[in-house]
């Protein structure tokens, strides 16, 4: 799990291609007593460079940017670094973009119309190892599908999501799943967030029931 050291601050990198919005986000984060802005970037390629230079705890990542978009940048950051988590902050709440971001490894998904305090709380949640998702984005993913979720034939899970869900069904905790699969807890959480959205469940118990009946 990432997060600030004892007595330290959450180190945040702000990534957005709109200068005014980027500046506003920097000021918002810098104004929080428990956070500090370690840098900013205008596109995904610059974000990757800044991550290598500054090693932030959390990257606040826009999705639609020139040159290298947020999804590609997220995938590269998580493949090339450790100890950094990505929280998406975007205008888009369509399911396809949300799933793409989560598949790339983002652990949270917020929308730009969120209250400033919700953005700060989202950064804090990510640094604690949680996966905040804006309610509207969650509704887009889950819709009316709860409980057992859709049948397996209508769901497209990745092989790794199937591995993780199978181990959830066996009662393993995230740390145990990470050890069993040779991946990080952060990656396990990202796979669970994505898989829960795909199969239409909200917690591990519902996921275990769905796995038992469909896999």
C-alpha positions as CSV (number, residue, x, y, z in Angstrom):
1,X,0.0,0.0,0.0
2,X,1.3,3.5,-0.8
3,X,0.8,6.6,1.3
4,X,2.8,9.2,3.1
5,X,5.4,8.2,5.6
6,X,4.6,8.9,9.2
7,X,4.4,12.6,9.7
8,X,4.8,13.2,6.0
9,X,2.4,14.4,3.3
10,X,0.8,12.7,0.4
11,X,2.9,13.5,-2.7
12,X,0.7,14.3,-5.6
13,X,1.4,14.7,-9.4
14,X,-1.3,16.6,-11.3
15,X,-1.8,15.7,-14.9
16,X,-4.2,17.6,-17.2
17,X,-3.8,19.3,-20.6
18,X,-5.9,22.4,-19.7
19,X,-3.6,24.9,-18.1
20,X,-6.3,26.7,-16.1
21,X,-7.7,23.5,-14.7
22,X,-4.3,22.1,-14.0
23,X,-3.4,25.2,-12.1
24,X,-6.6,25.1,-10.1
25,X,-6.0,21.5,-9.1
26,X,-2.4,22.3,-8.1
27,X,-3.8,25.1,-5.8
28,X,-6.5,22.8,-4.4
29,X,-4.0,20.0,-3.5
30,X,-1.3,22.4,-2.2
31,X,-3.9,24.0,0.1
32,X,-4.5,20.6,1.9
33,X,-2.4,20.3,5.0
34,X,-1.7,16.6,4.4
35,X,-0.7,16.9,0.8
36,X,2.0,18.5,-1.4
37,X,2.2,18.9,-5.2
38,X,5.5,17.4,-6.4
39,X,4.9,18.3,-10.1
40,X,2.4,18.7,-12.9
41,X,2.2,17.5,-16.5
42,X,0.2,18.4,-19.6
43,X,0.1,15.0,-21.3
44,X,0.7,11.3,-20.6
45,X,4.3,11.3,-21.9
46,X,5.3,14.2,-19.7
47,X,3.4,12.5,-16.8
48,X,5.6,9.4,-17.1
49,X,8.8,11.5,-17.1
50,X,7.6,13.4,-14.0
51,X,6.7,10.2,-12.2
52,X,10.3,9.0,-12.7
53,X,11.6,12.3,-11.5
54,X,9.4,12.9,-8.4
55,X,8.1,9.4,-7.3
56,X,4.6,10.7,-6.2
57,X,2.3,8.7,-4.0
58,X,-0.7,9.6,-6.2
59,X,-1.1,10.7,-9.8
60,X,-4.3,12.7,-10.4
61,X,-4.8,11.7,-14.0
62,X,-6.9,13.2,-16.8
63,X,-7.9,10.8,-19.6
64,X,-8.3,12.8,-22.8
65,X,-5.0,14.5,-23.6
66,X,-2.9,15.0,-26.7
67,X,0.0,12.7,-27.7
68,X,-0.4,10.1,-25.0
69,X,-3.8,9.8,-23.3
70,X,-4.5,9.0,-19.7
71,X,-5.2,5.3,-20.1
72,X,-1.9,4.7,-21.9
73,X,0.0,6.8,-19.4
74,X,-1.6,4.9,-16.5
75,X,-0.5,1.6,-18.0
76,X,3.0,2.8,-18.6
77,X,3.4,4.4,-15.1
78,X,2.3,1.3,-13.3
79,X,4.4,-1.0,-15.5
80,X,7.6,1.0,-15.0
81,X,7.3,2.2,-11.4
82,X,6.2,1.0,-8.0
83,X,4.8,2.8,-5.0
84,X,2.7,5.2,-7.2
85,X,-1.1,4.9,-7.6
86,X,-3.3,6.5,-10.2
87,X,-6.5,8.3,-9.5
88,X,-8.4,9.3,-12.7
89,X,-10.1,12.7,-12.7
90,X,-12.0,13.2,-15.9
91,X,-15.2,14.6,-17.6
92,X,-16.1,11.2,-19.0
93,X,-18.5,8.8,-17.3
94,X,-19.1,6.3,-20.1
95,X,-18.6,2.7,-19.1
96,X,-16.0,2.0,-21.9
97,X,-13.6,4.7,-20.7
98,X,-14.1,3.7,-17.0
99,X,-13.3,0.0,-17.7
100,X,-10.3,1.0,-19.9
101,X,-8.9,3.1,-17.1
102,X,-9.4,0.4,-14.5
103,X,-8.0,-2.2,-16.8
104,X,-4.9,-0.1,-17.2
105,X,-4.4,-0.1,-13.4
106,X,-6.1,3.0,-12.1
107,X,-7.5,2.4,-8.6
108,X,-10.0,5.3,-8.5
109,X,-12.3,7.2,-10.9
110,X,-13.6,10.6,-10.2
111,X,-15.4,13.2,-12.3
112,X,-14.5,16.8,-12.7
113,X,-17.8,18.0,-11.5
114,X,-17.1,16.5,-8.1
115,X,-16.8,18.9,-5.1
116,X,-13.2,20.0,-4.4
117,X,-13.4,18.2,-1.0
118,X,-14.4,15.0,-2.8
119,X,-11.3,15.2,-4.9
120,X,-9.1,15.6,-1.9
121,X,-10.9,12.8,-0.1
122,X,-10.4,10.6,-3.2
123,X,-6.6,11.3,-3.1
124,X,-6.6,10.4,0.6
125,X,-8.6,7.2,-0.1
126,X,-6.2,6.1,-2.8
127,X,-3.2,6.7,-0.6
128,X,-4.8,4.4,2.0
129,X,-5.2,1.7,-0.6
130,X,-8.9,2.2,-1.3
131,X,-10.6,2.6,-4.7
132,X,-12.9,5.7,-4.8
133,X,-15.4,5.8,-7.7
134,X,-17.7,8.7,-8.4
135,X,-21.3,7.7,-7.8
136,X,-22.3,8.5,-11.4
137,X,-19.4,6.4,-12.8
138,X,-20.4,3.6,-10.5
139,X,-24.0,3.7,-11.7
140,X,-22.8,3.6,-15.3
141,X,-20.8,0.5,-14.5
142,X,-23.2,-1.3,-12.3
143,X,-26.6,0.0,-13.5
144,X,-29.3,-2.0,-12.0
145,X,-27.2,-5.2,-11.9
146,X,-26.7,-6.3,-8.3
147,X,-26.6,-9.5,-6.4
148,X,-25.8,-12.4,-8.8
149,X,-24.8,-10.2,-11.7
150,X,-25.2,-11.1,-15.4
151,X,-24.5,-14.7,-16.6
152,X,-20.9,-15.6,-17.5
153,X,-21.7,-15.8,-21.2
154,X,-22.5,-12.0,-21.3
155,X,-19.4,-11.0,-19.4
156,X,-15.9,-10.5,-20.9
157,X,-13.4,-11.0,-18.1
158,X,-9.7,-11.0,-18.6
159,X,-7.7,-14.1,-17.6
160,X,-6.2,-12.3,-14.7
161,X,-9.6,-11.1,-13.5
162,X,-10.8,-14.7,-13.5
163,X,-7.7,-15.7,-11.5
164,X,-8.4,-13.0,-8.9
165,X,-12.2,-13.8,-8.7
166,X,-11.5,-17.5,-8.3
167,X,-9.2,-16.8,-5.3
168,X,-11.8,-14.5,-3.8
169,X,-14.2,-17.4,-4.0
170,X,-11.7,-19.4,-2.1
171,X,-11.7,-16.8,0.7
172,X,-8.3,-15.4,0.2
173,X,-7.5,-11.8,1.3
174,X,-6.0,-9.3,-1.2
175,X,-2.5,-9.8,0.3
176,X,-2.8,-13.6,-0.1
177,X,-4.1,-13.2,-3.7
178,X,-1.2,-10.9,-4.5
179,X,1.3,-13.4,-3.1
180,X,-0.3,-16.3,-4.9
181,X,-0.3,-14.6,-8.3
182,X,3.0,-12.8,-7.9
183,X,1.4,-9.3,-8.3
184,X,1.0,-6.3,-6.0
185,X,-2.0,-5.7,-3.7
186,X,-2.6,-2.5,-5.7
187,X,-3.0,-4.6,-8.9
188,X,-5.3,-7.0,-7.1
189,X,-7.5,-4.1,-6.0
190,X,-7.5,-2.7,-9.5
191,X,-8.6,-6.1,-11.0
192,X,-11.3,-6.5,-8.4
193,X,-12.7,-3.0,-9.1
194,X,-12.8,-3.8,-12.8
195,X,-14.2,-7.3,-12.3
196,X,-16.9,-6.2,-9.9
197,X,-18.0,-3.6,-12.4
198,X,-18.1,-6.1,-15.3
199,X,-20.1,-8.8,-13.4
200,X,-22.4,-6.3,-11.7
201,X,-21.6,-6.9,-8.0
202,X,-20.7,-4.6,-5.2
203,X,-18.7,-6.7,-2.7
204,X,-16.7,-9.8,-2.3
205,X,-19.6,-11.9,-1.1
206,X,-21.7,-11.2,-4.2
207,X,-18.6,-11.8,-6.3
208,X,-18.0,-15.2,-4.7
209,X,-21.6,-16.2,-5.3
210,X,-21.3,-15.1,-9.0
211,X,-18.1,-17.1,-9.4
212,X,-19.7,-20.2,-7.8
213,X,-22.6,-20.1,-10.2
214,X,-20.9,-19.0,-13.3
215,X,-17.2,-20.1,-13.4
